[in-house]
């Protein structure tokens, strides 16, 4: 936004009109790499979200179906096909709930003013968030297998017998 304001100011205003352009032009040129980096950062975030959504059940596919790491990522890609927007929503909601609960626990622990309570609270909060996140991934895996292959919970659990 400031880029456009400065450009307009340099071209039509500031008492000097086009005379101000040599002073503003270096600023405009210096912002181009910053804008390029911001755009690249955005692309990396989008690419990361796409890969997380595709590979969210790769670890469980490796464990339950006893496949290798590369094969399990391919299996996860096939399982999540057609359901990725729903999975993205669930993963995003899980991140929001985890971050919110973490912020609440940290706030409450900071109110106590006891350093040991902060450490214990942080430990319990991280354990709870980790367990919650793993349960979400297991439910996604179960629901995908049940919907796409008609497999039951007993058949999935039989791998641990």
Contact map, one row per residue, 1 for C-alpha under 8 A:
11111000000000000000000000000000000000000000000000000000000000000000000000000000000000000000000000000000000000000000000000000000000000000000000000000000000000000
11111100000000000000000000000000000000000000000000000000000000000000000000000000000000000000000000000000000000000000000000000000000000000000000000000000000000000
11111110000000000000000000010000000000000000000000000000000000000000000000000000000000000000000000000000000000000000000000000000000000000000000000000000000000000
11111111000000000000000000000000000000000000000000000000000000000000000000000000000000000000000000000000000000000000000000000000000000000000000000000000000000000
11111111100000000000000000000000000000000000000000000000000000000000000000000000000000000000000000000000000000000000000000000000000000000000000000000000000000000
01111111110000000000000100000000000000000000000000000000000000000000000000000000000000000000000000000000000000000000000000000000000000000000000000000000000000000
00111111111000000000000100010000000000000000000000000000000000000000000000000000000000000000000000000000000000000000000000000000000000000000000000000000000000000
00011111111110000000000000000000000000000000000000000000000000000000000000000000000000000000000000000000000000000000000000000000000000000000000000000000000000000
00001111111111001000000000000000000000000000000000000000000000000000000000000000000000000000000000000000000000000000000000000000000000000000000000000000000000000
00000111111111011111100100000000000000000000000000000000000000000000000000000000000000000000000000000000000000000000000000000000000000000000000000000000000000000
00000011111110001101100000000000000000000000000000000000000000000000000000000000000000000000000000000000000000000000000000000000000000000000000000000000000000000
00000001111111001100000000000000000000000000000000000000000000000000000000000000000000000000000000000000000000000000000000000000000000000000000000000000000000000
00000001111111111000000000000000000000000000000000000000000000000000000000000000000000000000000000000000000000000000000000000000000000000000000000000000000000000
00000000110111111001000000000000000000000000000000000000000000000000000000000000000000000000000000000000000000000000000000000000000000000000000000000000000000000
00000000000011111000000000000000000000000000000000000000000000000000000000000000000000000000000000000000000000000000000000000000000000000000000000000000000000000
00000000010011111111000000000000000000000000000000000000000000000000000000000000000000000000000000000000000000000000000000000000000000000000000000000000000000000
00000000111111111111100000000000000000000000000000000000000000000000000000000000000000000000000000000000000000000000000000000000000000000000000000000000000000000
00000000011100011111100000000000000000000000000000000000000000000000000000000000000000000000000000000000000000000000000000000000000000000000000000000000000000000
00000000010000011111110000000000000000000000000000000000000000000000000000000000000000000000000000000000000000000000000000000000000000000000000000000000000000000
00000000011001011111111100000000000000000000000000000000000000000000000000000000000000000000000000000000000000000000000000000000000000000000000000000000000000000
00000000011000001111111110000000000000000000000000000000000000000000000000000000000000000000000000000000000000000000000000000000000000000000000000000000000000000
00000000000000000011111111000000000000000000000000000000000000000000000000000000000000000000000000000000000000000000000000000000000000000000000000000000000000000
00000000000000000001111111100000000000000000000000000000000000000000000000000000000000000000000000000000000000000000000000000000000000000000000000000000000000000
00000110010000000001111111110000000000000000000000000000000000000000000000000000000000000000000000000000000000000000000000000000000000000000000000000000000000000
00000000000000000000111111111000000000000000000000000000000000000000000000000000000000000000000000000000000000000000000000000000000000000000000000000000000000000
00000000000000000000011111111100000000000000000000000000000000000000000000000000000000000000000000000000000000000000000000000000000000000000000000000000000000000
00000000000000000000001111111110000000000000000000000000000000000000000000000000000000000000000000000000000000000000000000000000000000000000000000000000000000000
00100010000000000000000111111111000000000000000000000000000000000000000000000000000000000000000000000000000000000000000000000000000000000000000000000000000000000
00000000000000000000000011111111000000000000000000000000000000000000000000000000000000000000000000000000000000000000000000000000000000000000000000000000000000000
00000000000000000000000001111111110000000000000000000000000000000000000000000000000000000000000000000000000000000000000000000000000000000000000000000000000000000
00000000000000000000000000111111111000000000000000000000000000000000000000000000000000000000000000000000000000000000000000000000000000000000000000000000000000000
00000000000000000000000000011111111100000000000000000000000000000000000000000000000000000000000000000000000000000000000000000000000000000000000000000000000000000
00000000000000000000000000000111111110000000000000000000000000000000000000000000000000000000000000000000000000000000000000000000000000000000000000000000000000000
00000000000000000000000000000111111111000000000000000000000000000000000000000000000000000000000000000000000000000000000000000000000000000000000000000000000000000
00000000000000000000000000000011111111100000000000000000000000000000000000000000000000000000000000000000000000000000000000000000000000000000000000000000000000000
00000000000000000000000000000001111111110000000000000000000000000000000000000000000000000000000000000000000000000000000000000000000000000000000000000000000000000
00000000000000000000000000000000111111111000000000000000000000000000000000000000000000000000000000000000000000000000000000000000000000000000000000000000000000000
00000000000000000000000000000000011111111100000000000000000000000000000000000000000000000000000000000000000000000000000000000000000000000000000000000000000000000
00000000000000000000000000000000001111111110000000000000000000000000000000000000000000000000000000000000000000000000000000000000000000000000000000000000000000000
00000000000000000000000000000000000111111111000000000000000000000000000000000000000000000000000000000000000000000000000000000000000000000000000000000000000000000
00000000000000000000000000000000000011111111100000000000000000000000000000000000000000000000000000000000000000000000000000000000000000000000000000000000000000000
00000000000000000000000000000000000001111111110000000000000000000000000000000000000000000000000000000000000000000000000000000000000000000000000000000000000000000
00000000000000000000000000000000000000111111111000000000000000000000000000000000000000000000000000000000000000000000000000000000000000000000000000000000000000000
00000000000000000000000000000000000000011111111100000000000000000000000000000000000000000000000000000000000000000000000000000000000000000000000000000000000000000
00000000000000000000000000000000000000001111111110000000000000000000000000000000000000000000000000000000000000000000000000000000000000000000000000000000000000000
00000000000000000000000000000000000000000111111111000000000000000000000000000000000000000000000000000000000000000000000000000000000000000000000000000000000000000
00000000000000000000000000000000000000000011111111100000000000000000000000000000000000000000000000000000000000000000000000000000000000000000000000000000000000000
00000000000000000000000000000000000000000001111111110000000000000000000000000000000000000000000000000000000000000000000000000000000000000000000000000000000000000
00000000000000000000000000000000000000000000111111111000000000000000000000000000000000010000000000000000000000000000000000000000000000000000000000000000000000000
00000000000000000000000000000000000000000000011111111100000000000000000000000000000000000000000000000000000000000000000000000000000000000000000000000000000000000
00000000000000000000000000000000000000000000001111111110000000000000000000000000000000000000000000000000000000000000000000000000000000000000000000000000000000000
00000000000000000000000000000000000000000000000111111111000000000000000000000000000000000000000000000000000000000000000000000000000000000000000000000000000000000
00000000000000000000000000000000000000000000000011111111000000000000000000000001000100110010000000000000000000000000000000000000000000000000000000000000000000000
00000000000000000000000000000000000000000000000001111111100000000000000000011001100100000000000000000000000000000000000000000000000000000000000000000000000000000
00000000000000000000000000000000000000000000000000111111110000000000000010011001000000000000000000000000000000000000000000000000000000000000000000000000000000000
00000000000000000000000000000000000000000000000000011111111000000000000000010000000000000000000000000000000000000000000000000000000000001000000000000000000000000
00000000000000000000000000000000000000000000000000000111111110000000000010010000000000000000000000000000000000000000000000000000000000001101100000000000000000000
00000000000000000000000000000000000000000000000000000011111111000000100111110000000000000000000000000000000000000000000000000000000000000000000000000000000000000
00000000000000000000000000000000000000000000000000000001111111100000100110000000000000000000000000000000000000000000000000000000000000000000000000000000000000000
00000000000000000000000000000000000000000000000000000000111111111000000000000000000000000000000000000000000000000000000000000000000000000100100000000000000000000
00000000000000000000000000000000000000000000000000000000111111111110000110110000000000000000000000000000000000000000000000000000000000000000000000000000000000000
00000000000000000000000000000000000000000000000000000000011111111111101100000000000000000000000000000000000000000000000000000000000000000000000000000000000000000
00000000000000000000000000000000000000000000000000000000001111111110000000000000000000000000000000000000000000000000000000000000000000000000000000000000000000000
00000000000000000000000000000000000000000000000000000000000111111100000000000000000000000000000000000000000000000000000000000000000000000000000000000000000100100
00000000000000000000000000000000000000000000000000000000000111111110000000000000000000000000000000000000000000000000000000000000000000000000000000000000000000100
00000000000000000000000000000000000000000000000000000000000011111111000000000000000000000000000000000000000000000000000000000000000000000000000000000000000000000
00000000000000000000000000000000000000000000000000000000000011101111101100000000000000000000000000000000000000000000000000000000000000000000000000000000000000000
00000000000000000000000000000000000000000000000000000000000001000111111100000000000000000000000000000000000000000000000000000000000000000000000000000000000000000
00000000000000000000000000000000000000000000000000000000011001000011111110000000000000000000000000000000000000000000000000000000000000000000000000000000000000000
00000000000000000000000000000000000000000000000000000000000000000001111111000000000000000000000000000000000000000000000000000000000000000000000000000000000000000
00000000000000000000000000000000000000000000000000000000000001000011111111100000000000000000000000000000000000000000000000000000000000000000000000000000000000000
00000000000000000000000000000000000000000000000000000000011011000011111111110000000000000000000000000000000000000000000000000000000000000000000000000000000000000
00000000000000000000000000000000000000000000000000000010111010000000111111111000000000000000000000000000000000000000000000000000000000000000000000000000000000000
00000000000000000000000000000000000000000000000000000000010000000000011111111100000000000000000000000000000000000000000000000000000000000000000000000000000000000
00000000000000000000000000000000000000000000000000000000010010000000001111111110000000000000000000000000000000000000000000000000000000000000000000000000000000000
00000000000000000000000000000000000000000000000000000111110010000000000111111111000000000000000000000000000000000000000000000000000000000000000000000000000000000
00000000000000000000000000000000000000000000000000000110000000000000000011111111100000000000000000000000000000000000000000000000000000000000000000000000000000000
00000000000000000000000000000000000000000000000000000000000000000000000001111111100000000000000000000000000000000000000000000000000000000000000000000000000000000
00000000000000000000000000000000000000000000000000000000000000000000000000111111100000000000000000000000000000000000000000000000000000000000000110010000000000000
00000000000000000000000000000000000000000000000000001110000000000000000000011111111100100000000000000000000000000000000000000000000000000000000100000000000000000
00000000000000000000000000000000000000000000000000000100000000000000000000001111111100000000000000000000000000000000000000000000000000000000000000000000000000000
00000000000000000000000000000000000000000000000000000000000000000000000000000001111100000000000000000000000000000000000000000000000000000000000000000000000000000
00000000000000000000000000000000000000000000000000000000000000000000000000000001111111100000000000000000000000000000000000000000000000000000000000000000000000000
00000000000000000000000000000000000000000000000000001100000000000000000000000001111111110000000000000000000000000000000000000000000000000000000000000000000000000
00000000000000000000000000000000000000000000000000000000000000000000000000000000001111111000000000000000000000000000000000000000000000000000000000000000000000000
00000000000000000000000000000000000000000000000000000000000000000000000000000000001111111100000000000000000000000000000000000000000000000000000000000000000000000
00000000000000000000000000000000000000000000000000001000000000000000000000000001001111111110000000000000000000000000000000000000000000000001000000000000000000000
00000000000000000000000000000000000000000000000010001000000000000000000000000000000111111111000000000000000000000000000000000000000000000000000000000000000000000
00000000000000000000000000000000000000000000000000000000000000000000000000000000000011111111100000000000000000000000000000000000000000000000000000000000000000000
00000000000000000000000000000000000000000000000000000000000000000000000000000000000001111111110000000000000000000000000000000000000000000000000000000000000000000
00000000000000000000000000000000000000000000000000001000000000000000000000000000000000111111111000000000000000000000000000000000000000000000000000000000000000000
00000000000000000000000000000000000000000000000000000000000000000000000000000000000000011111111100000000000000000000000000000000000000000000000000000000000000000
00000000000000000000000000000000000000000000000000000000000000000000000000000000000000001111111110000000000000000000000000000000000000000000000000000000000000000
00000000000000000000000000000000000000000000000000000000000000000000000000000000000000000111111111000000000000000000000000000000000010010000000000000000000000000
00000000000000000000000000000000000000000000000000000000000000000000000000000000000000000011111111100000000000000000000000000000000000000000000000000000000000000
00000000000000000000000000000000000000000000000000000000000000000000000000000000000000000001111111110000000000000000000000000000000000000000000000000000000000000
00000000000000000000000000000000000000000000000000000000000000000000000000000000000000000000111111111000000000000000000000000000000000000000000000000000000000000
00000000000000000000000000000000000000000000000000000000000000000000000000000000000000000000011111111100000000000000000000000000100000000000000000000000000000000
00000000000000000000000000000000000000000000000000000000000000000000000000000000000000000000001111111110000000000000000000000000000000000000000000000000000000000
00000000000000000000000000000000000000000000000000000000000000000000000000000000000000000000000111111111000000000000000000000000000000000000000000000000000000000
00000000000000000000000000000000000000000000000000000000000000000000000000000000000000000000000011111111100000000000000000001000000000000000000000000000000000000
00000000000000000000000000000000000000000000000000000000000000000000000000000000000000000000000001111111110000000000000001001100100000000000000000000000000000000
00000000000000000000000000000000000000000000000000000000000000000000000000000000000000000000000000111111111000000000000000000000000000000000000000000000000000000
00000000000000000000000000000000000000000000000000000000000000000000000000000000000000000000000000011111111100000000000000000000000000000000000000000000000000000
00000000000000000000000000000000000000000000000000000000000000000000000000000000000000000000000000001111111110000000000011001000000000000000000000000000000000000
00000000000000000000000000000000000000000000000000000000000000000000000000000000000000000000000000000111111111000000010011000000000000000000000000000000000000000
00000000000000000000000000000000000000000000000000000000000000000000000000000000000000000000000000000011111111100000000000000000000000000000000000000000000000000
00000000000000000000000000000000000000000000000000000000000000000000000000000000000000000000000000000001111111110000000000000000000000000000000000000000000000000
00000000000000000000000000000000000000000000000000000000000000000000000000000000000000000000000000000000111111111100110010000000000000000000000000000000000000000
00000000000000000000000000000000000000000000000000000000000000000000000000000000000000000000000000000000011111111100010000000000000000000000000000000000000000000
00000000000000000000000000000000000000000000000000000000000000000000000000000000000000000000000000000000001111111000000000000000000000000000000000000000000000000
00000000000000000000000000000000000000000000000000000000000000000000000000000000000000000000000000000000000111111100100000000000000000000000000000000000000000000
00000000000000000000000000000000000000000000000000000000000000000000000000000000000000000000000000000000000011111110110000000000000000000000000000000000000000000
00000000000000000000000000000000000000000000000000000000000000000000000000000000000000000000000000000000000011011111110000000000000000000000000000000000000000000
00000000000000000000000000000000000000000000000000000000000000000000000000000000000000000000000000000000000000001111111000000000000000000000000000000000000000000
00000000000000000000000000000000000000000000000000000000000000000000000000000000000000000000000000000000000000000111111100000000000000000000000000000000000000000
00000000000000000000000000000000000000000000000000000000000000000000000000000000000000000000000000000000000010011111111110000000000000000000000000000000000000000
00000000000000000000000000000000000000000000000000000000000000000000000000000000000000000000000000000000010011001111111111000000000000000000000000000000000000000
00000000000000000000000000000000000000000000000000000000000000000000000000000000000000000000000000000000000000000011111111100000000000000000000000000000000000000
00000000000000000000000000000000000000000000000000000000000000000000000000000000000000000000000000000000000000000001111111110000000000000000000000000000000000000
00000000000000000000000000000000000000000000000000000000000000000000000000000000000000000000000000000000110010000000111111111000000000000000000000000000000000000
00000000000000000000000000000000000000000000000000000000000000000000000000000000000000000000000000000100110000000000011111111100000000000000000000000000000000000
00000000000000000000000000000000000000000000000000000000000000000000000000000000000000000000000000000000000000000000001111111110000000000000000000000000000000000
00000000000000000000000000000000000000000000000000000000000000000000000000000000000000000000000000000000000000000000000111111111000000000000000000000000000000000
00000000000000000000000000000000000000000000000000000000000000000000000000000000000000000000000000001100100000000000000011111111100000000000000000000000000000000
00000000000000000000000000000000000000000000000000000000000000000000000000000000000000000000000000000100000000000000000001111111110000000000000000000000000000000
00000000000000000000000000000000000000000000000000000000000000000000000000000000000000000000000000000000000000000000000000111111111000000000000000000000000000000
00000000000000000000000000000000000000000000000000000000000000000000000000000000000000000000000000000000000000000000000000011111111100000000000000000000000000000
00000000000000000000000000000000000000000000000000000000000000000000000000000000000000000000000001000100000000000000000000001111111110000000000000000000000000000
00000000000000000000000000000000000000000000000000000000000000000000000000000000000000000000000000000000000000000000000000000111111111000000000000000000000000000
00000000000000000000000000000000000000000000000000000000000000000000000000000000000000000000000000000000000000000000000000000011111111100000000000000000000000000
00000000000000000000000000000000000000000000000000000000000000000000000000000000000000000000000000000000000000000000000000000001111111110000000000000000000000000
00000000000000000000000000000000000000000000000000000000000000000000000000000000000000000000010000000000000000000000000000000000111111111000000000000000000000000
00000000000000000000000000000000000000000000000000000000000000000000000000000000000000000000000000000000000000000000000000000000011111111100000000000000000000000
00000000000000000000000000000000000000000000000000000000000000000000000000000000000000000000000000000000000000000000000000000000001111111110000000000000000000000
00000000000000000000000000000000000000000000000000000000000000000000000000000000000000000000010000000000000000000000000000000000000111111111000000000000000000000
00000000000000000000000000000000000000000000000000000001100000000000000000000000000000000000000000000000000000000000000000000000000011111111100000000000000000000
00000000000000000000000000000000000000000000000000000000100100000000000000000000000000000000000000000000000000000000000000000000000001111111110000000000000000000
00000000000000000000000000000000000000000000000000000000000000000000000000000000000000000000000000000000000000000000000000000000000000111111111000000000000000000
00000000000000000000000000000000000000000000000000000000100000000000000000000000000000100000000000000000000000000000000000000000000000011111111100000000000000000
00000000000000000000000000000000000000000000000000000000100100000000000000000000000000000000000000000000000000000000000000000000000000001111111110000000000000000
00000000000000000000000000000000000000000000000000000000000000000000000000000000000000000000000000000000000000000000000000000000000000000111111111000000100100000
00000000000000000000000000000000000000000000000000000000000000000000000000000000000000000000000000000000000000000000000000000000000000000011111111100000000000000
00000000000000000000000000000000000000000000000000000000000000000000000000000011000000000000000000000000000000000000000000000000000000000001111111111000000000000
00000000000000000000000000000000000000000000000000000000000000000000000000000010000000000000000000000000000000000000000000000000000000000000111111111110000000000
00000000000000000000000000000000000000000000000000000000000000000000000000000000000000000000000000000000000000000000000000000000000000000000011111111111000000000
00000000000000000000000000000000000000000000000000000000000000000000000000000000000000000000000000000000000000000000000000000000000000000000001111111110000000000
00000000000000000000000000000000000000000000000000000000000000000000000000000010000000000000000000000000000000000000000000000000000000000000000111111100000000000
00000000000000000000000000000000000000000000000000000000000000000000000000000000000000000000000000000000000000000000000000000000000000000000000111111110000000000
00000000000000000000000000000000000000000000000000000000000000000000000000000000000000000000000000000000000000000000000000000000000000000000000011111111000000000
00000000000000000000000000000000000000000000000000000000000000000000000000000000000000000000000000000000000000000000000000000000000000000000000011101111101100000
00000000000000000000000000000000000000000000000000000000000000000000000000000000000000000000000000000000000000000000000000000000000000000000000001000111111100000
00000000000000000000000000000000000000000000000000000000000000000000000000000000000000000000000000000000000000000000000000000000000000000000010000000011111110000
00000000000000000000000000000000000000000000000000000000000000000000000000000000000000000000000000000000000000000000000000000000000000000000000000000001111111000
00000000000000000000000000000000000000000000000000000000000000000000000000000000000000000000000000000000000000000000000000000000000000000000000000000011111111100
00000000000000000000000000000000000000000000000000000000000000010000000000000000000000000000000000000000000000000000000000000000000000000000010000000011111111100
00000000000000000000000000000000000000000000000000000000000000000000000000000000000000000000000000000000000000000000000000000000000000000000000000000000111111111
00000000000000000000000000000000000000000000000000000000000000000000000000000000000000000000000000000000000000000000000000000000000000000000000000000000011111111
00000000000000000000000000000000000000000000000000000000000000011000000000000000000000000000000000000000000000000000000000000000000000000000000000000000001111111
00000000000000000000000000000000000000000000000000000000000000000000000000000000000000000000000000000000000000000000000000000000000000000000000000000000000011111
00000000000000000000000000000000000000000000000000000000000000000000000000000000000000000000000000000000000000000000000000000000000000000000000000000000000011111
